[in-house]
Amino acid sequence: MEIGATYVKKMDCLNCQEKFTTTKIRSRFVRVSSHENDFKPIYADSTVNPIFYNVAVCPKCGFAFTDEFSAYFAPRVKKEIAQTITSLWNGRSFGDERTIDEAIETYKLAYLSANVKKEKSLTIAGITLRIAWLYDDIEDFESSKRFRAVSRDLYTQAYSAGDHAGTQMSETRVLYLMAELSYQIGDSEEAIRNFSRVIESQRTSTDPKVIDMAKDRWQEIREQKV
């Protein structure tokens, strides 16, 4: 029997503990051919896109989450989720294979859920950046730019709060994304300032590849301004 690219994963809702299933992509089918300047992966086979399936959506309560969400719920947050999300939820399932429009919908649900739950800015920044990437893929560049601006501001908040500590995101990478997203939304001054800060951190950084990327981008922007 031929094994397909997708498989079904059993989940427990972080919010209501409901058991449900969601679709995932088998890692052996995922081949990244390159990355764009904001780390967006370009897949060799565009029909096998694991980004579509990062978000799990509970069909019972409507709470949507990614692996980056913490298990901790502050007091009264579950009551707020019930009022803000579950009371408006129609019991829809996102457990099967998804279209790109459905994928965008799941990320918007995760964005809402993360805000109500008060997840870290770094987690919410990652969600909004992926929404921007998906809007790029359907050539809705106005929506893409809007979510990039939100993501830039969230990465800035995350940097100030030190959200990256204890995660796979280095401080250098967060600062780089602040710069790159600033450039992509047309804020060249902020982009140059933050690319410069990335380059200045090269002695202490553990991310030499990102330092090199920042040098290249800084040079490109400087040449464009001449």
Backbone hydrogen bonds, N-H to C=O, Kabsch-Sander energy under -0.5 kcal/mol:
donor,donor_aa,acceptor,acceptor_aa,energy
7,Y,24,K,-2.3
9,K,22,T,-3.3
11,M,20,F,-3.3
13,C,18,E,-2.7
17,Q,13,C,-1.5
20,F,11,M,-2.1
22,T,9,K,-2.3
24,K,7,Y,-2.6
26,R,5,A,-3.5
29,F,26,R,-1.9
30,V,27,S,-1.5
31,R,29,F,-0.7
33,S,31,R,-0.6
33,S,42,I,-2.8
34,S,42,I,-1.3
36,E,40,K,-2.4
39,F,36,E,-2.1
42,I,34,S,-3.2
43,Y,41,P,-0.6
44,A,31,R,-3.3
46,S,44,A,-0.6
48,V,45,D,-1.9
49,N,47,T,-0.7
52,F,49,N,-1.5
53,Y,50,P,-1.6
54,N,51,I,-1.3
56,A,65,F,-3.0
58,C,56,A,-0.5
58,C,63,F,-2.6
62,G,58,C,-1.9
65,F,56,A,-2.5
69,F,66,T,-1.5
77,V,74,A,-1.8
80,E,76,R,-1.7
81,I,77,V,-2.5
82,A,78,K,-2.2
83,Q,79,K,-1.9
84,T,80,E,-3.2
85,I,81,I,-2.7
86,T,81,I,-1.9
87,S,82,A,-1.8
88,L,85,I,-1.2
89,W,86,T,-1.4
103,A,99,T,-2.2
104,I,100,I,-2.3
105,E,101,D,-2.0
106,T,102,E,-2.2
107,Y,103,A,-2.0
108,K,104,I,-2.1
109,L,105,E,-2.1
110,A,106,T,-2.2
111,Y,107,Y,-2.5
112,L,108,K,-2.2
113,S,109,L,-2.8
114,A,110,A,-3.0
115,N,111,Y,-1.8
116,V,112,L,-2.4
117,K,113,S,-2.6
118,K,114,A,-0.9
119,E,114,A,-2.6
124,I,120,K,-1.9
125,A,121,S,-2.7
126,G,122,L,-1.7
127,I,123,T,-1.4
128,T,124,I,-2.4
129,L,125,A,-2.2
130,R,126,G,-1.6
131,I,127,I,-1.8
132,A,128,T,-1.9
133,W,129,L,-2.2
134,L,130,R,-2.2
135,Y,131,I,-2.3
136,D,132,A,-2.1
137,D,133,W,-1.6
138,I,134,L,-1.0
139,E,136,D,-1.7
140,D,135,Y,-2.6
141,F,139,E,-1.1
144,S,140,D,-2.0
145,K,141,F,-2.3
146,R,142,E,-1.9
147,F,143,S,-2.3
148,R,144,S,-1.9
149,A,145,K,-2.1
150,V,146,R,-1.7
151,S,147,F,-2.5
152,R,148,R,-2.7
153,D,149,A,-2.0
154,L,150,V,-2.1
155,Y,151,S,-2.7
156,T,152,R,-2.0
157,Q,153,D,-2.1
158,A,154,L,-2.7
159,Y,155,Y,-2.4
160,S,156,T,-2.1
161,A,157,Q,-2.1
162,G,158,A,-0.8
162,G,159,Y,-0.6
163,D,158,A,-2.4
165,A,162,G,-1.6
167,T,164,H,-2.5
170,S,168,Q,-0.6
174,V,170,S,-1.9
175,L,171,E,-2.3
176,Y,172,T,-2.4
177,L,173,R,-2.4
178,M,174,V,-2.1
179,A,175,L,-1.8
180,E,176,Y,-3.3
181,L,177,L,-2.6
182,S,178,M,-1.3
183,Y,179,A,-2.2
184,Q,180,E,-2.3
185,I,181,L,-1.6
186,G,183,Y,-1.3
187,D,182,S,-3.0
188,S,186,G,-1.2
191,A,187,D,-2.0
192,I,188,S,-2.8
193,R,189,E,-2.2
194,N,190,E,-2.3
195,F,191,A,-2.8
196,S,192,I,-2.3
197,R,193,R,-1.5
198,V,194,N,-2.1
199,I,195,F,-2.4
200,E,196,S,-2.4
201,S,197,R,-0.9
201,S,198,V,-0.8
202,Q,199,I,-1.6
204,T,201,S,-0.9
205,S,201,S,-1.7
210,V,207,D,-0.6
211,I,207,D,-1.7
212,D,208,P,-2.2
213,M,209,K,-2.1
214,A,210,V,-2.4
215,K,211,I,-2.2
216,D,212,D,-2.2
217,R,213,M,-2.5
218,W,214,A,-2.8
219,Q,215,K,-2.2
220,E,216,D,-2.3
221,I,217,R,-2.5
222,R,218,W,-2.4
223,E,219,Q,-2.4
224,Q,220,E,-1.9
225,K,221,I,-1.6
226,V,222,R,-0.7
226,V,223,E,-0.5
